Amino acid sequence: MNRDRIAIEGELLARFFQLSNKLQTYLDQHLKKDLLTTKQMFLMIVIGSFESDPGFSEISDRFGTSRQNVKQLALKLEKNGYVEIYTDQNDSRFKRVKFTRKANDYWKKRDEMDVLMLNKLFGDIGIEKLESLKDTMKQLDESIVSLGEGEELENENDI
C-alpha cells in the first residue's frame, strides 16, 4: 500500500466534493433569478442531449441518479414552465419529458453567457491539461460505475 498515493487519492476526493459545492453555490446564485437550481439546469442539459423526448429512466441513466430524483426535479421544472411531462402515445405507463418554448428561449439566451463563463473558468488551463482531465474524469466515471456494479452483485447474493 503506497501511503503517498493514498494521501493524493484522499485529497483528490476531498477536492471533488469541494469543487462540486463551490460550483453549485456559484451557479445557484446566478440561476435564482430564473427560478432554477444547478441540479435543475443540469437536468435540462441532460434532457437536451437526447435526439427525441426521453423518459424518466433514460434521463436517470444519463443524469447519474435515481428515476425518482429525476421525476421530482422534472416536476419542479414543469411547475416553472421549462418542461412538459406527457404520456407516451404507444404506452400509457411511460412518461416523456420535452422542453417548452420558455426552455428553448432560455437556452438561446444563455448560449453566449455560458461560453463566456466557461472561458473564464477554464481559460488559464492549456488544452493538453483539459484533454487529460477529461480523459481522467471518464476513467473515474467508469470506476464509479464498476464499484456500483460490484455492490449490486453483493446485494443480490444477500437475498
C-alpha positions as CSV (number, residue, x, y, z in Angstrom):
1,M,0.0,0.0,0.0
2,N,1.6,3.3,-1.1
3,R,0.9,5.9,1.5
4,D,1.8,8.8,-0.8
5,R,-0.7,7.6,-3.4
6,I,-3.4,7.1,-0.7
7,A,-2.8,10.7,0.5
8,I,-3.1,12.1,-3.0
9,E,-6.3,10.0,-3.7
10,G,-7.8,11.2,-0.4
11,E,-7.0,14.8,-1.3
12,L,-8.5,14.4,-4.8
13,L,-11.7,13.0,-3.4
14,A,-12.0,15.9,-0.9
15,R,-11.3,18.4,-3.7
16,F,-14.0,16.9,-6.0
17,F,-16.5,17.4,-3.2
18,Q,-15.2,20.9,-2.5
19,L,-15.3,21.9,-6.2
20,S,-18.7,20.5,-6.6
21,N,-20.0,22.5,-3.6
22,K,-18.3,25.7,-4.8
23,L,-19.7,25.3,-8.4
24,Q,-23.2,24.5,-7.1
25,T,-23.2,27.6,-4.8
26,Y,-22.0,29.9,-7.6
27,L,-24.5,28.6,-10.1
28,D,-27.4,28.5,-7.7
29,Q,-26.8,32.2,-7.0
30,H,-26.8,33.1,-10.7
31,L,-29.8,30.8,-11.6
32,K,-32.0,32.1,-8.8
33,K,-33.5,34.9,-10.9
34,D,-34.6,32.3,-13.5
35,L,-36.3,30.1,-10.8
36,L,-33.7,27.3,-11.4
37,T,-31.2,25.4,-9.3
38,T,-28.0,23.9,-10.5
39,K,-29.4,20.4,-10.5
40,Q,-32.5,21.6,-12.5
41,M,-30.2,23.2,-15.0
42,F,-28.1,20.1,-15.3
43,L,-31.3,18.1,-15.8
44,M,-32.3,20.4,-18.6
45,I,-28.8,19.9,-20.2
46,V,-29.3,16.1,-20.0
47,I,-32.9,16.3,-21.5
48,G,-31.5,18.5,-24.3
49,S,-28.8,15.8,-25.1
50,F,-31.4,13.3,-26.4
51,E,-32.5,13.2,-30.0
52,S,-36.1,12.7,-29.1
53,D,-38.2,13.3,-25.9
54,P,-36.7,11.0,-23.2
55,G,-38.5,9.1,-20.4
56,F,-37.5,9.3,-16.7
57,S,-35.5,6.1,-16.8
58,E,-33.4,7.2,-19.8
59,I,-32.8,10.6,-18.2
60,S,-31.8,9.0,-14.8
61,D,-29.2,6.7,-16.5
62,R,-27.6,9.7,-18.2
63,F,-28.0,12.1,-15.2
64,G,-26.5,9.6,-12.8
65,T,-29.3,9.5,-10.2
66,S,-32.5,7.7,-9.4
67,R,-35.6,7.8,-11.5
68,Q,-37.5,9.2,-8.5
69,N,-35.0,12.1,-8.1
70,V,-35.3,12.9,-11.8
71,K,-39.0,12.9,-11.6
72,Q,-39.0,15.3,-8.7
73,L,-36.7,17.7,-10.5
74,A,-38.7,17.4,-13.7
75,L,-41.9,18.2,-11.8
76,K,-40.3,21.4,-10.4
77,L,-39.2,22.4,-13.9
78,E,-42.7,21.7,-15.2
79,K,-44.2,23.9,-12.4
80,N,-41.9,26.7,-13.5
81,G,-42.8,26.3,-17.2
82,Y,-39.5,24.8,-18.5
83,V,-40.7,21.3,-19.4
84,E,-43.8,19.4,-20.2
85,I,-44.3,15.9,-18.9
86,Y,-46.6,13.9,-21.1
87,T,-47.8,10.3,-21.6
88,D,-46.3,8.3,-24.4
89,Q,-48.7,7.6,-27.3
90,N,-47.7,3.9,-27.5
91,D,-47.5,3.1,-23.8
92,S,-49.7,4.9,-21.3
93,R,-47.5,3.8,-18.4
94,F,-44.5,5.6,-19.9
95,K,-44.0,9.4,-19.3
96,R,-41.8,11.5,-21.5
97,V,-40.3,15.0,-21.0
98,K,-39.9,17.8,-23.5
99,F,-38.8,21.4,-23.5
100,T,-41.4,24.1,-23.6
101,R,-41.0,27.3,-25.7
102,K,-39.8,29.0,-22.4
103,A,-36.9,26.5,-22.1
104,N,-35.9,26.8,-25.7
105,D,-35.9,30.6,-25.5
106,Y,-33.9,30.4,-22.2
107,W,-31.2,28.2,-23.8
108,K,-30.8,30.5,-26.8
109,K,-30.3,33.5,-24.4
110,R,-27.8,31.5,-22.3
111,D,-25.5,30.3,-25.1
112,E,-23.3,33.4,-25.2
113,M,-23.2,33.8,-21.4
114,D,-22.3,30.2,-20.9
115,V,-19.4,30.4,-23.4
116,L,-18.0,33.4,-21.5
117,M,-18.3,31.7,-18.2
118,L,-16.6,28.5,-19.5
119,N,-13.8,30.7,-21.0
120,K,-13.3,32.4,-17.6
121,L,-13.4,29.1,-15.7
122,F,-11.0,27.1,-17.9
123,G,-9.2,30.0,-19.8
124,D,-5.9,29.6,-17.8
125,I,-5.7,25.9,-18.4
126,G,-3.9,24.6,-21.5
127,I,-5.7,22.3,-24.0
128,E,-3.4,19.4,-23.1
129,K,-4.3,19.6,-19.5
130,L,-8.0,19.9,-20.3
131,E,-7.9,16.8,-22.5
132,S,-6.0,14.9,-19.8
133,L,-8.5,16.0,-17.2
134,K,-11.4,15.0,-19.5
135,D,-9.9,11.5,-20.0
136,T,-9.2,11.1,-16.3
137,M,-12.8,12.1,-15.4
138,K,-14.1,9.5,-17.9
139,Q,-11.9,6.8,-16.2
140,L,-13.2,7.8,-12.8
141,D,-16.8,7.7,-14.1
142,E,-16.2,4.1,-15.3
143,S,-14.6,3.2,-12.0
144,I,-17.6,4.6,-10.0
145,V,-19.9,2.6,-12.3
146,S,-17.9,-0.6,-11.7
147,L,-17.9,0.0,-8.0
148,G,-21.7,0.2,-8.1
149,E,-22.0,-2.9,-10.2
150,G,-19.9,-4.8,-7.6
151,E,-22.2,-3.7,-4.8
152,E,-25.3,-4.7,-6.8
153,L,-23.8,-8.3,-7.1
154,E,-23.1,-8.4,-3.4
155,N,-26.6,-7.2,-2.6
156,E,-28.1,-9.9,-4.9
157,N,-26.1,-12.6,-3.0
158,D,-27.6,-11.4,0.3
159,I,-31.1,-12.4,-0.8
